[in-house]
């Protein structure tokens, strides 16, 4: 009975042992499955997104970063990437050398840049992927909304295709280069002598089996008929494989060729767009050229007054220089302070004089104006910009009476000083043409001799100015600027004492001149350099 009992106990214990082994193996498998796949796969590849053309405020570029950041990539945003591009002084279009420098500086495997544009009433974003030692690859997506699921899914899917096989080390994407000298050249030379085969298969070991075994098994191998049909078999396999390889490589070659053509077309469009000097948001501009202006001074008289001062009407040409600069945009165009700038202009007429009525003499006139002030510029939409500013402005129209002798020039001199707030708009209308316009007020706090008690006396003086024109790109960073200008300053005299405003007829009881209008109309043609 004991043997049976022992046997029964053994049978009962065996399932328990087996179950413990199975449970332990299942537990180990579950622990292995619990390890994240990302840990096994290593660190995430790092890519950088550069600022996109036609994307003011980096709104679309920021959406691209958000679409990629939640996936399998570590992403550097457009601000940091644009800052490094400016620091390294890289060209606007990233070539192989610029890509190598930027990827090494940022420690990324690829740089993504591109352009946002419109076509047929729709918006599109074209992105290009630049990798070290690899050809550029691009793709285009319709941009309905940056928050749409199609956009958020399409971006990472296309980037995955373009970066397939990219390593985490930027240097790993470089093409392998054959060593020009050294062991790589010596090894093939030594390989021709076949030392490795003699080391592994010495002649002596081969001879020993040849002596031990009879020669019969060796003869049937070459003499038998079956090996002969076997020889065409590998040949058939080779011929069968060759067309398959050719068929497999043809689509890849076609895809590569189409990608190269698309990349070349994109680069051509980007060059044309960068050559567009009418594009807004330039960091600096300076222009010089000629101007022509006609000035007219008229009076507002009381009814029936017959001793009005003579009307002033002069026309003359002059020279003009002006410019604007945004200093912080030169170092970091995507900085929040890049919109702050300075602007200045100066214009002076040449050879202007005014004839004294009923006299054979004329008085030379010094006519000029200048302004200097601050600007704050904002981008509107994809191509336009608006700037707000506050200037200190001066205008003068002063006659030189030293050569008149006894003749009297009955025309007051003016020298305006004003604070001038204004706003200016610029809108590209074609690939190389942009229109601009602006207006500013003249808060005049000084008008010169015309306000003295010996002239027309105290007055309330204010004015406005307007300008409009067109910029035409002649070449890269060179444009022709044609503009029209209008200025009007109004006087409202306040009679005090024996001023000419109320005593021109030697009667202070009535005010003879209530006001005046100083109007100027002109135009300019300048050649501008932009950056």
Secondary structure, 3 states (H helix, E strand, C coil): CHHHHHHHHHHHHHHHHHHHHHHHHHHHHHHHHHCCHHHHHCCCEEEEECCCECCHHHHHHHHHHHHHHCCCEEEECHHHHHHHHHHCCCCCCCCHHHHHHHHHHHCCCEEEEEEEEEECCEEEEEEEEEECCCCCEEEEEECCCCCCHHHHHHHHHHHHHHCCCCCCCHHHHCCCCCCCCCHHHHHHHHHHCCHHHHHHCCHHHHHHHHHHCCCHHHHHHHHCCHHHHHHHHHHHHHHHHHHHHHHHHHHHHHHHHHHHHHHHHHHHHHHHHHCCCCCCCCCEEEEEEEEEEEEEEEEEECCCCCCCCCCEEEEEEEEEEEEEECHHHHHCCCCCCCCEEEEEEEEEECCCEEECCCCCCEEEEEEEEEEEEEEEEEEECCCEEEEEEEEEEEEEEEECCCCCCCCCCCCCCEEEEEEEEEEEEEEEEECCEEEEEEEEEEEEEECCHHHCCCCCCCEEEEEEEEEEEEEEEEECCEEEEEEEEEEEEEEEECCCCCCCCCCCCCCCCCCCEEEEEEEEEEEEEEEEEEC
